[in-house]
Amino acid sequence: MAEDKTYKAEYLGSGTFTISKPKRTKAKRRQTNLKNPQRGARK
């Protein structure tokens, strides 16, 4: 589980990487949605 929460870039060759990063928490996604309301939502 601890490995899932770290940033990691794995080189596959010829300029190709697989990049893994931790998922955003539900609380952080909620804050983002509250501070950035969807465009045109009030119309």
Distance bins in CASP14 RR format, pairs under 12 A and 6 or more apart:
PFRMAT RR
TARGET T0000
AUTHOR 0000-0000-0000
RMODE 2
METHOD distances of the structure
MODEL  1
1 22 0 0 0 0 0 1 0 0 0 0 0
1 23 0 0 0 0 0 1 0 0 0 0 0
2 8 0 0 0 0 0 1 0 0 0 0 0
2 22 0 0 0 0 0 1 0 0 0 0 0
3 20 0 0 0 0 1 0 0 0 0 0 0
3 21 0 0 0 0 0 1 0 0 0 0 0
3 22 0 0 0 0 0 1 0 0 0 0 0
4 20 1 0 0 1 0 0 0 0 0 0 0
4 21 0 0 0 0 1 0 0 0 0 0 0
4 22 1 0 0 1 0 0 0 0 0 0 0
4 23 1 0 0 1 0 0 0 0 0 0 0
5 20 0 0 0 0 1 0 0 0 0 0 0
5 21 0 0 0 0 1 0 0 0 0 0 0
5 22 1 0 1 0 0 0 0 0 0 0 0
5 23 0 0 0 0 1 0 0 0 0 0 0
5 24 0 0 0 0 0 1 0 0 0 0 0
5 25 0 0 0 0 0 1 0 0 0 0 0
6 19 0 0 0 0 0 1 0 0 0 0 0
6 20 0 0 0 0 1 0 0 0 0 0 0
6 21 0 0 0 0 1 0 0 0 0 0 0
6 22 1 0 0 1 0 0 0 0 0 0 0
6 23 0 0 0 0 0 1 0 0 0 0 0
7 17 0 0 0 0 0 1 0 0 0 0 0
7 18 0 0 0 0 0 1 0 0 0 0 0
7 19 1 0 0 1 0 0 0 0 0 0 0
7 20 1 0 0 1 0 0 0 0 0 0 0
7 21 1 0 1 0 0 0 0 0 0 0 0
7 22 1 0 0 1 0 0 0 0 0 0 0
7 23 0 0 0 0 0 1 0 0 0 0 0
8 17 0 0 0 0 1 0 0 0 0 0 0
8 18 0 0 0 0 1 0 0 0 0 0 0
8 19 1 0 0 1 0 0 0 0 0 0 0
8 20 1 0 1 0 0 0 0 0 0 0 0
8 21 1 0 0 1 0 0 0 0 0 0 0
8 22 0 0 0 0 1 0 0 0 0 0 0
9 15 0 0 0 0 0 1 0 0 0 0 0
9 16 0 0 0 0 0 1 0 0 0 0 0
9 17 1 0 1 0 0 0 0 0 0 0 0
9 18 1 0 0 1 0 0 0 0 0 0 0
9 19 1 0 1 0 0 0 0 0 0 0 0
9 20 1 0 0 1 0 0 0 0 0 0 0
9 21 0 0 0 0 1 0 0 0 0 0 0
10 16 0 0 0 0 1 0 0 0 0 0 0
10 17 1 0 0 1 0 0 0 0 0 0 0
10 18 1 0 1 0 0 0 0 0 0 0 0
10 19 1 0 0 1 0 0 0 0 0 0 0
10 20 1 0 0 1 0 0 0 0 0 0 0
11 17 1 0 1 0 0 0 0 0 0 0 0
11 18 0 0 0 0 1 0 0 0 0 0 0
11 19 0 0 0 0 0 1 0 0 0 0 0
12 18 1 0 0 1 0 0 0 0 0 0 0
12 19 0 0 0 0 0 1 0 0 0 0 0
22 28 0 0 0 0 0 1 0 0 0 0 0
23 29 0 0 0 0 1 0 0 0 0 0 0
24 30 0 0 0 0 0 1 0 0 0 0 0
24 31 0 0 0 0 1 0 0 0 0 0 0
24 32 0 0 0 0 1 0 0 0 0 0 0
24 33 0 0 0 0 0 1 0 0 0 0 0
25 31 0 0 0 0 1 0 0 0 0 0 0
25 32 0 0 0 0 0 1 0 0 0 0 0
26 32 0 0 0 0 0 1 0 0 0 0 0
26 33 0 0 0 0 0 1 0 0 0 0 0
27 33 0 0 0 0 0 1 0 0 0 0 0
27 34 0 0 0 0 0 1 0 0 0 0 0
28 34 0 0 0 0 0 1 0 0 0 0 0
28 35 0 0 0 0 0 1 0 0 0 0 0
29 35 0 0 0 0 0 1 0 0 0 0 0
29 36 0 0 0 0 0 1 0 0 0 0 0
30 36 0 0 0 0 0 1 0 0 0 0 0
32 38 0 0 0 0 0 1 0 0 0 0 0
33 41 0 0 0 0 0 1 0 0 0 0 0
37 43 0 0 0 0 0 1 0 0 0 0 0
END
